[in-house]
């Protein structure tokens, strides 16, 4: 019986290219990190499961100048390091740092550990803190971050108060640029 060796990469039509990347090559950047904090209990649990042979979904990285920047999967990444794994399966996309930051605002909305309110505020704050993205409507920011439009409006009101009621109402409904 021959053992089928897993390829170094495979194409996944829905997600993109899946590659095995050395854990030591993957870089973390605080501007991209989607969480306010890493849950050590989850990291330990994932590490134990990895050591027992469980497989996890690939982490998401964006290749920026040929450097894989971690966008999604920080708990899995930390668990792989703890389990002393040398290789991690990654969904690889090409792009710039801004692409990675934008992608990071929506991670964990549908999978993984549930986002905390602080995690959601962090995602919205990334967009509102950017000179280009802050011009987007509250509705578009909410769609990107997988949160509600009133949530974005509340955060925007705290970060950049608007005195004109008409301007505030137009922000909630104006289309994204």
Order of alpha helices (4+ residues) and beta strands (2+ residues): beta-beta-alpha-beta-beta-alpha-beta-alpha-alpha-alpha-alpha-alpha
